[in-house]
Amino acid sequence: MHATRITVALLACLTLSACGMAKAARTGGQTFDKYGCMARDFKSQPPCEPAEAAASGP
């Protein structure tokens, strides 16, 4: 019975941490896109496509 509680608690913690990691990865990707578009502008390269700029918004 005690092992079952530990297993359930461990699975709950793993599930919550996986959700947090997914959110961090999504946020990191959006930030990378945003600064990638800014870098293109800084290097005098063609600007991002409107779809790229919209995807990298807030």
C-alpha positions in Angstrom: 0.0 0.0 0.0 2.8 2.4 0.9 4.6 1.7 -2.4 1.5 2.5 -4.3 1.3 6.0 -2.7 4.9 6.6 -3.6 4.4 5.5 -7.2 1.3 7.8 -7.6 3.2 10.7 -6.1 6.2 10.1 -8.3 4.0 9.9 -11.4 2.2 13.1 -10.5 5.5 14.9 -10.0 6.8 13.7 -13.4 3.6 14.8 -15.1 3.8 18.3 -13.7 7.5 18.7 -14.5 6.9 17.5 -18.1 4.2 20.2 -18.5 6.6 22.8 -17.2 9.4 21.7 -19.5 7.0 21.8 -22.5 6.0 25.4 -21.7 9.7 26.4 -21.3 10.6 24.9 -24.6 7.6 26.6 -26.4 8.5 30.0 -24.8 12.2 29.5 -25.7 11.3 28.8 -29.3 9.2 31.9 -29.6 11.9 34.0 -28.1 14.5 32.5 -30.4 12.2 33.4 -33.4 11.7 36.9 -32.2 15.4 37.7 -31.7 16.2 35.9 -35.0 14.0 38.3 -36.9 15.6 41.2 -35.0 19.1 39.9 -35.9 18.2 39.8 -39.6 17.2 43.4 -39.5 20.5 44.3 -37.7 22.6 42.5 -40.3 20.7 44.3 -43.1 19.3 41.1 -44.4 15.8 40.8 -45.9 13.1 41.2 -43.1 11.1 38.2 -41.8 8.0 37.2 -43.7 4.8 38.6 -42.2 3.8 35.1 -41.0 7.2 34.7 -39.3 6.9 38.0 -37.6 3.3 37.2 -36.4 4.5 33.9 -35.0 7.3 35.5 -33.1 5.0 38.1 -31.4 4.3 38.3 -27.7 
